[in-house]
Amino acid sequence: MTDIYPSRRAAEPEMRPRQDPVVHGEWNNDAPISPAQAAQFDRDGYMILEDIFSDEEVAFLQRATGKLLADPAALDDETIVTEPQSNEVRSIFEIHRQNHCMARLAADARLADVARFLLGDEVYIHQSRLNYKPGFKGKEFYWHSDFETWHVEDGMPRMRALSMSILLAENTPHNGPLMVIPGSHHIYLTCVGETPDDHYLSSLKKQEYGVPDEDSLAELAHRHGIVAPTGKPGTVILFDCNLMHGSNCNITPFPRANAFLVYNAVSNWLEEPFGARKPRPWFLAHRGDPEPLTVEHGSLTGTVSA
């Protein structure tokens, strides 16, 4: 198959035009979001959903998060990533398969229906994780496009995926919130440097390949600006797979925790990696024939217990 998004092959980075739509669904009166929201997502590459979960549901998710962090021995060792210079948990992957509360969250209609509309297809979970940024010790996530990595290292062929970050603790301007460059998703920024084998073993702690160059980042930031969406627990931040994003370290005493769900269109299932000798392991990218997500309606607390 022709690679329309080559990266990590040339000596110099390049800004290439996006070859795929941002909003794949056609808006109608039954759409789960408004025309204004769809237009904003198309233009800016991100959108915020507020007050879609009740206080009881938010508390339910927070208890589930606490259990994940409190009992790492109950989790698959491979799915736990610690901070570069400490044993503090940085990320727990595959949370939708290791925790029934997170599985119910991933299938919830308030999230999945939005993903199905924006992607114009049935969806499945490509990746899930808990991103935890502990107080004082939480390190940064450097600027990157998720799609660049998912394409090069996982074999995702097209830009037909999106991420949802569900805030499980207060995200303030000070404790390392997500930062995005609105509009950057319309440009595919290639990276330099051949991908080493088993790159994920180091990149999950600190990424060195698939990292955008500073000159291109500066150009994008000057052109579009930088926004740091914040919010109370329960807020959902959606962003396109190719949106340039990152976050600062957390030097406050206030930890930050977000559940992170990646929805991919069933028609966009993974092929062989486009720029690595072998694909990343199972907990970073779902491989094989994906099954469409069975969407669940009703309260999160109605069918499972935290």
N, C-alpha and C positions, 0 to 999 in steps of 0.2 A: 504494500500500500504506500502511496506517495505521502511523504511527511510534509504537510503544509505548515508545520510549526517547528522547524529544526532549531536546535539550541545546543550549546556546548560543543560546537563543531568548528567554529571560525575563531580567528585570533582576535577579532574585535567584536564588541556587542553591536546589535542592530535593532532599531525600532521598526517592527513590521506591522502592517494593518491587520486587525482582527478579521478572520474569515467566517465567523459564525455570528448569528443573532445573539442578542443579550436576553431579550424576552421572546421565548419561542411560542408561547400561547397567545391566542387572539382573544382580547378582552370581550366579555359579554356580561349580562346582568347576573349570571351565576358565578362569576369569578370570585375568588376568596379575598381579593384586594381591590381597591378602587382604581379607576383610571389614572388618578394622580400618583398613586403609589407605583403603579406599573411604569408610568412615564419616568418617575424619579429613579427607579431601579435601572431602567434602560440608560438614562443619562449619567447617573452618578456611580452605578455599580454596587450600591448598598441601600439598605432600607432598615428602619427600626420599627418593631412592633411592640407596643406598650400595653400593659394591663390586659393581656389575653389570658393570663393564669390568675386564679384566685389566690388569696393569702394562704389558704390551706394547701393548695397545690404547690406553692413556692416552698412552704415549710416541708412538705413531703419530699420535694427534690433536694432540699438542703440536708435532710436526714439521710437520704440515699448517698449524697456526696460524702457526708461524714463517715458513713460505713465503709465506703471505698477507701478513704484515706486512713481509717483507723485499723483496717485489717488487711494489709497488703499480702499477708501469707495466704489469704483466700483467693488471690488473683494469680493469673498466669504470670510467671516471672518476666517473660519476654515483653509483656505489655506495659511494664513499669519503667519509666525513664526518670532519672534523678537529675538534680541540678549539676552543672559542670564541676562545682567545687564543694559540694556537700551531698549528704544523703537525703536531702529534702526532695519530696516528690515534685517533679516538674510536669509530667503528663502520665496519665493512665489511658492506654488505648483499648479499643474494642469494648467500650463500656456497655454498648447496647447488647452484647452477648454475655457479659459477665455480671450484669445487674438487671433484674427484671423491671425495676422502676425506670431505668434509662431506656430499656427496650420499649416500654409503654410510651415514653416521651417521644422517641424517634418515630413511632407510628401515629402519634396524635394528629388528628385532622387539621388542627390549627397551624401545624407546621407542614405536614406532608402535603396537604392540599395546595398550599402556597407554592411548595417546591414543584408539584406536578403542573401547576399552571405556568409558572415561570419557565420551566424546562419543556413544556409541551409534550409530556410523555409520562408513562408510569415511571416510578423511581425506586431505587434501592439505596441502602446505606453503603457508600464506598469506604468510609472511614468514620470512626467515632472516637472521641477521647475526652477526658477531663483535663483541662489545662489549669494547673494550680500554681499561683505565683505567691509564695509565702512572704510574710512580712520580713523586711530587711534583707532577705537573701534571694528573692525572686529575680532571676536574670532576664535579660531582654530576649525577644524574638526579632531577629533582624529583618529588614525589608525583604519581601519576596512576593512572587506570584505563585500561588499554590499550583496552578495549572502547569507551569513550567516544570515543576518537579513531577507532578502526576503524569505528565506526557512523557518526559524523558526517562524517568525511572520506573513508572508503573505501566505505561502503555495506554493511557487514556487518549483516544484519538482526537476528540473535538471538545470545544468549549461549551459543554452542555451539562455543567455541574455547578452547584452552589453550596455555600457553607452557612450554617446557622450557629451562632454563638448565643447560648442561653445563659444569662448572667445569674449566678448562684450566690454572689456576694456583691455588695455595693461596688460598682466600678466608678471611681472618681478620677478627676484629672491628675491625681497624684500617685495612685498605686499601680501604675503601668497598664492603663487601658489600651484596648485595640486602637491603632491609628491607621487611617486609610488615606489614599490619594484619590479623591473622587475623579471619575472620568478616565483614570489610567487603564481601566479594563478594555478600552477600545484599541489599545496598543499592545502588541506582543513584544516584550523586551527580551531578546535573546541573551544568554549568558556565555561566558568563556570558561574553558577548563574541562578536560575530559573527566567523566564521572568515574571515580575509583570503585573497585569492587567493595560491596558491603558498606557503601557510603552512609547508609542509615545509622550505623552504629555510632558515628560521630555527629552526623547532621542533626539528630534529634536533640542533642545537647547544645551544639553550636554549629551552624551551617557554614561551610566554606566553599562548596560548589553549588551552582544554581543560585548564586548570590548576584543581584544586579550591581552594575558598576556605578560608582558615585556620580560620575558626570551625567549619566542618563537619569538617575534618581533625582539629581538636582534639577534637571530640565523638566521632568514630570512635576516635581513639587512646585517649581516656579510657575509652571503653566496652569496647574489645577489647584494648588494649595494642599494643606493637610488638615484632616478633621479627626478628632478623637471622640467617637460616640461614647457616652457614659450612661449610666442608668442604675436604677434600683434592682434588687433581685427580681427575677421574672421577666425582665426586659429581654427581647430577642433581637439580635443584630444579624441581618442576612447580608451576605455579600457574594458577588460573582466570583467564579473560580479564578479569573485572571486579574482581579483587582489587586493592585500593589498595596501591601499592608505589613504591619509589624507592631511592636510594642516596646516601650522602655522598661528598664528594670524597676523593681519595687523596693524603694528604700524607706518606705513608711512602715509603721507597725501593723497596717491593715492588709491582711491577705486578700488576694483576688482569686476567685474560682469561677470557671465557666465550663459548662458542658458544650461540647463542640460536635456537631453532626454534619456530615457531608452527604448530600443527596446527589446522586448521579442518575441521568436518564438511562433507562433499561437499554435503549438503542445505542448507548454510548459505552457499552461494556468494554473491558480492558483487552487490549491485544498484547503482543510482545513489546517490551520497552523500546522506545524510539532512540534512546541514547545511552543505554546501559547494557552490560553483557547478560545480566540476569535480573529478574524482577525483585522488588522488595518483598519482605515476608508477609504472610497472611494477615497479620494484625494491622498492617499499614494500608492495605489495599485489597478489597474483596476481588477475588479472581474467579473465573469459571462463569457459567451461565447464571446471571442474576435473576432472582425471583422478585417480582414486583412486591413492594411493601403492602401489607394488608392494613389499611387505614382504620384507626380506632377513633370512635366518637365518645363524648362524655367526659366526666371528670377523671383526671389522672389517678385520683385516690379511690375510684370506684371499683377497680378490679384487682389491684395489687396493693400490698402493704409495704411501707418503707422499713 
